[in-house]
Amino acid sequence: MHTRHQLIEMLAEHKEWQGKINFYKMEIKTLTNELDEHIKGKNAEIDFAQVEHFQNQFIIQAETLDLMRHDFKQHENRIESSSKTPLENLAELHLEEKDKLMQFEKGLRELRESFHAFTQKEIFN
C-alpha cells in the first residue's frame, strides 16, 4: 500500500511527464519543419532516402508520443484510484512508465543528433 504522500509524488511526476510529451511533440514538429526548409530547392543534391528516413522517424516518434500520452493517462487513473483501492505493484508500474519515457528521450536524442549531422552536410550550407 502506498501513502498519500507517495501517491501525490507519483501524480506530480506524472504531470511532469505529460509536460515533456507536449514539449517533444512540438520539437518533432520543429524538426519536421526544419527538414522541409532544408530540402526546398535542392532536389538534385539531396539523398532522398535519408530525407524519407527522417520523415518516417518523425512520424513514428509522434505516434509513440501519442501512445505514451494514452498509457500515462491510464497510469494516472490507476494512481488516483489507488487511494480507494490500493494496488500492490503501483510503484513498479510507475517505474516502468518512467523507463518508457527515458528510453524515448534517449532515442529522440540520438535521432536529433543524426538529423542535425545530416543537415550540416555541405549540400545544406
C-alpha positions in Angstrom: 0.0 0.0 0.0 1.2 3.5 -0.8 0.9 6.5 1.4 -1.0 9.6 0.3 2.3 11.4 0.0 3.7 8.7 -2.3 0.6 9.0 -4.5 0.9 12.8 -4.6 4.5 12.4 -5.7 3.6 10.0 -8.4 0.9 12.3 -9.7 3.3 15.2 -9.7 5.9 13.2 -11.6 3.2 12.1 -14.0 2.3 15.8 -14.6 5.9 16.5 -15.4 5.9 13.6 -17.9 2.9 14.9 -19.7 4.7 18.3 -20.0 7.7 16.5 -21.5 5.4 14.8 -24.0 4.0 18.1 -25.1 7.5 19.6 -25.4 8.7 16.6 -27.5 5.6 16.8 -29.8 6.5 20.4 -30.5 10.1 19.5 -31.0 9.2 16.9 -33.6 7.1 19.4 -35.4 10.0 21.8 -35.4 12.4 19.2 -36.7 9.9 18.3 -39.5 9.7 21.9 -40.5 13.4 22.2 -40.4 13.8 19.3 -42.7 11.2 20.8 -45.1 13.1 24.1 -45.1 16.4 22.4 -45.8 15.3 20.5 -48.8 13.5 23.3 -50.6 15.0 23.9 -54.0 17.8 21.3 -53.6 16.2 18.4 -55.4 19.3 17.2 -57.4 21.6 17.4 -54.5 19.7 15.5 -51.8 19.9 11.9 -50.6 16.1 11.4 -50.7 16.4 8.0 -48.9 17.8 9.9 -45.9 15.1 12.5 -46.1 12.5 9.9 -46.2 14.1 8.1 -43.3 13.9 11.2 -41.2 10.4 12.0 -42.3 9.3 8.4 -41.3 11.2 8.6 -38.0 9.5 11.9 -37.1 6.1 10.3 -37.8 6.9 7.2 -35.7 8.2 9.3 -32.8 5.0 11.5 -32.9 2.9 8.3 -32.9 4.9 6.9 -30.0 4.2 10.0 -28.0 0.5 9.7 -28.6 0.6 6.1 -27.3 2.7 7.2 -24.3 0.2 10.0 -23.6 -2.6 7.4 -23.5 -0.6 5.0 -21.4 0.3 7.8 -18.9 -3.3 8.8 -18.7 -4.2 5.2 -17.8 -1.4 5.2 -15.3 -2.7 8.4 -13.8 -6.1 6.8 -13.4 -4.6 3.9 -11.6 -2.7 6.3 -9.2 -5.9 8.2 -8.5 -8.0 5.1 -7.9 -5.2 3.5 -5.7 -6.2 5.8 -2.9 -9.6 3.9 -2.8 -8.4 0.5 -3.9 -4.7 0.1 -3.2 -2.6 -1.6 -5.9 0.4 -3.6 -4.7 2.6 -3.1 -7.7 1.8 0.6 -8.4 5.4 1.8 -7.7 6.7 -0.9 -10.0 4.2 0.2 -12.7 5.3 3.8 -12.2 8.9 2.9 -12.7 8.0 1.0 -15.9 6.3 4.1 -17.2 9.2 6.3 -16.2 11.6 3.9 -18.0 9.4 4.2 -21.2 9.9 7.9 -21.2 13.6 7.7 -20.5 14.0 5.2 -23.4 12.0 7.5 -25.7 14.2 10.5 -24.7 17.3 8.5 -25.4 16.0 7.5 -28.9 14.9 11.1 -29.7 18.3 12.5 -28.6 20.0 10.0 -31.0 17.6 10.9 -33.8 18.1 14.6 -33.3 21.9 14.2 -33.4 21.7 12.1 -36.5 19.3 14.6 -38.1 21.5 17.6 -37.3 24.6 15.8 -38.6 22.6 15.1 -41.9 21.6 18.8 -42.2 25.1 20.0 -41.5 26.4 18.3 -44.6 27.8 20.6 -47.2 24.8 20.5 -49.5 22.7 22.3 -46.9 25.1 25.2 -46.3 
